[in-house]
């Protein structure tokens, strides 16, 4: 596979997503801008509540829009403005253009339908295949993602499979229409370490073979080291750093990114030397006019507690910090 092309597959400009909680606005995503090129693999990382999953679900209009208010200057997938699509337009987008692997297949899969029917549903709707033709493709897909005895599995229901097998089924469903963009939303969080590694290798292989763009959403920076070429860090609903993976791991600019790295399980760092980030993430119902990370930051100044830093670009990275960490000496 060649590297990413200059054609964008995902363009987000000034995205904000607000929910209502107890009559108060909860700003889950705040002024997020992100551009993903065709074939590019990006990691989106942050603690729980950072807004990373909400931002990606907005790209497919998967949020309950009776509860979520989505505002964006631009929200385009493969050149199509997502916000203006009707039901038919969304059906044409989901599956053939962009697919989503959810964190918990137990809730994402329909417990009342067989595995074969769930995989084949998109094939029949979008490609006009017969039930038997869709079943044969479902068997081939299950075999490709490493599900043993696929001829038997297509007749089974989700509760009859292990967690790892259900996640492989989710991957098969996501790949059934060969999308241009794959969003993997913490797809290995609920799995043990061995199965997690198998799923990561599987998704990587398929992504390379198909030349898909991919966003891998996670809280685990160590995992992204094996997956992404670029990493976007979110905190308090905003992007605080966006950099090539090798540069970010070697020299993070934002103190929050440095804190995530220091608290990450790595082979070159003893467990006793890992440093958790003090404090807790901000309440998304709050609306700080200052830096949201300032209460937890070892570099915070009075300015950080009074103003919110803008996301600025330097060379090939973006960060929002008044006191970025220095670059290491050559």
N, C-alpha and C positions, 0 to 999 in steps of 0.2 A: 504494500500500500504506500502511496505517496503521502507527503505531509499535507497539512491543512491548506486549502486554497484561500484566496483572498475574498471569496464570496461569503457573506454572512448568512448563517442559517438561523440565528437568533439575535434579535436586536431589541434591547430594553433601554428605554430612556425615561428617567425620572418616574419610576414606578413607586407608587405608594398603595398600601392595602390597609384598610381600617375596618375593624369589627366593633360591635357594641357589646359592652359587658356591664351589666347593672346600670345602664343609662349613661355610661362613660365610654368615650372612644378609646379603643385599643389599637395603637398604630404598630401593626406587626411588621410592616415593611415601610421604609422611609427613604424616598428619593434615590432609589437604586437604579444605576445605569450599568449595563453589561452587554458585551458584544461577543458572540461566539461564531467562529468561522467554520465553514464546511470541513468536516474531518477532524476538527480540533477536539482535544480532550481536556476538560477543565474540572478541577475539584472545587467544590463550594463547601466551606468549612465554617463551623462556629458552634458554640454551646447551644443547648436546648433553649428555644425561645429567641434565637438570633434572627429569625425570619427567613432562613434559607429555604426551607420546604415550602413556605407560603409563597415566596417569590417564584419558585419553579412551578408550583401548581397554577399560579396565575397565567403562566405562559400557555397552558392548555385549557384555561378556563374551567378548572376542576373544582374551584371553590364554590361553596353555596352562596350565590350572589344575592340571596335574600338577606344574608348576614354580612357579607363582605362588600365593601365599597372599593373598587379597583380604579385607580386613576393613573394614567401614564401619558406622556407626550408621544411615546412610541412603544408598541408591544407587538412586534412582527415575528412570525415564524415562517421561514422560507419565503420572505417577501410579502407575506399576507398579514394585514392588520387583524390581529386576533380579537380585539375588543369589539369590532363591528360584525363579527360572524354570527349568522343565525344558526339554528339547530343543524340544518343540512351542511352548512359550511364547517361547523365544528366536527361533524361526523367524517367529513372528507379530510380533515386535518389530523384527527386522532387515529393513530394506527399507520396509515400510509406515509405520513410526514413526520410525526413525532409520537413516541411511545413512552410510557411511564412505568417503571418498576417500583412498586410500593414496598415500604419497609416490612409490613406484616401481611404475608400472603393469606394467612388464616382469615383476615377480615376482607381482603381484596377479592378473593375467589368466592364464587357463589356456591354455598354448601349444597344447594338443591340440584345442581347440574353436574353432569360428568365432566371429567377433564377434557375429553375429546370434543364435547360440544362447546365448551368454553373457548378452547383454542380455535375451533373451526368457525365460530360465529362471525369473526371479523373477515375470514376468508370468504365465507358465503356472501356476506353483505357487500364487501368491496370488490370482490373478483367474480362474483356470480357463479361460484363453484357449486356442484352438487354436494349433498351430504356425504356421499362416499368419497368423492375427491378431496373434500376438506378433511375427512377422517384420515386418509392416507398421508396428507401433508402433515397433519397433527402428529402422526406416528413418527414421521421422518424428523420433525422438529424435536420431539421428545428424545429421540435417539441422539440427535446432534448435541443436546444440552446434557447428555449423560444420565438420562433416566432409564434404568434397566427395565426390560420386558415392556417396551412401550405399547405393544399390541394389547396387553392386559391393562396398562395404566389408563388408556383412553376410555375404558369402560368404568373406571373407578371414580369415586367422589373425593373431594379434597380431604375429608377427615380420615381417609384410608391411607394417606401418605404422610411421611415424616416432614418436619419443618424444612429440611434441606431439599427434599423432593418437591415440596410445594413451591419453594422459591425457584427451582429450576422450571417448573411449570409456568410461573409468572414470566420468567425470561423467555421461554418459548412463545408465550402469548405476545409479549412485547416485540419479538422479532418476526412474528409470522408474516407481517406485511412489508418487511425490509424497510424500516423507517430511515429517514435521513438524520434524525436526531433522537438519541436515547437519553432519557433522564432517569438515573438510578438513585432513588431516594433512600439512603441508608439500607440497601438491600441485604446486608450481611449482619446487621446489628444483633438480631435474635439468634444467630447461629453460633455453634462452637467454632473454635479457632481452625480446626482442620477443614470443616465444611466451608468456613469463610474463605480460606485460601483457595479452595477448589472453585468456588463461585467467582472470585476475583479473576482467576486465570481464565475461566470460561468466558466471562464478559469481555475481558481484554482480547482474547483470541477472536471472538465474533466481531468485535468493534474493528479490529485491524482487517479482518477478512472482508468485511462489508464496506469499510471506509466511512463509517458513520461518525458524526459528531456525537460527543457524549458529555453530559454533566453528571458528575458523581457527587452526591450530597452526603456529607458525613460530619461527625464531630471528631473524627480520628485522623489527625495529621500524619501519623505513621503509616496508615493505610494508603493515603494519597501518594506517598513517596513512590509506590509501585505502579501508580495508575496515571496520574495527571502530568501534563507538561506545563500547565499554568494553574495557579491556585488563587482563589478569591476568598477572602476572609470577611465574615460578617459578624457584627456585634451590635446589639440593640436595634436591629432592623436596618442597619446601614452597612455599606461596604467600608471597611477600614483599611484594607490592603488588597492589592491585586498585582501579582508578580509572577515571572517565570519560576517554576518549581525549584530549580537548582539554586537560583538567587535567593528565594525566600527561605529555603532551609539553611543556606550558608550564612545569610545576613538579613534577618527580618528587619523591616523598618519600623513597624508599629509595635509598641510594648505589649499589646494584647497577643499579637502573633508570637512574640518571643515567649510570653507566658504559656501559650498553648504548646509550643515546642518543649519548654522546660518541664511541662507536666505530662508529656507523652512518653509511653513505654517504648524504650529503644534499647537495642542490644549493647550500645556503647555507653549507656548511662545506667549505673546501679540504681536499684529501686529506691534506696535510701536517699539518693541524690536528686530524685525527681521533686520538683517544686510545684505544688498546686497553686493556682491563682487565688489569692485571698479574696474574701467577699463573695457576693452573689451577682448574677446578671441583673440588669435593670428591669423594673416592672414595665412591660410594654404599654401600660395605661398611663405611665408618667410621660411628660413631654419636656425633657431637659433642654434648655437652651445652651448648655455647656457641653463639653465632651462627656459622653455617657460612660466612658471607661475611667474617667478621672478618679472616682472614689476608690478604685482598685489599683491604680497605676503608681508605680514607684518613681516615675519621672514627672508626675503632675505638678503644675505650677498654679499660681493664682489665675493666670490667663486661661488655663485649661478648665478651671472651675467657673469661669465667667463667660467664655466664648466656645462655640462649636467649630472645630477646624473643618475647613473645606477639603474635599478630596482633590488632591493635586497630582499632577503627572510629572515624573522625573525620569528621563530616559525611557526604559521599558517597564516601569512599574508605577502604580498609583498608591497613595496612602493618605490618610486623614489624621495628621498628628502635628502639633506644634513643636514637639521635641522628639523627632524620630531618632532611632538608634543609629549610631555612626557606622559607616561602612568600615569593614576591617581593612587594615593596611595591606597593600599588595606584598 
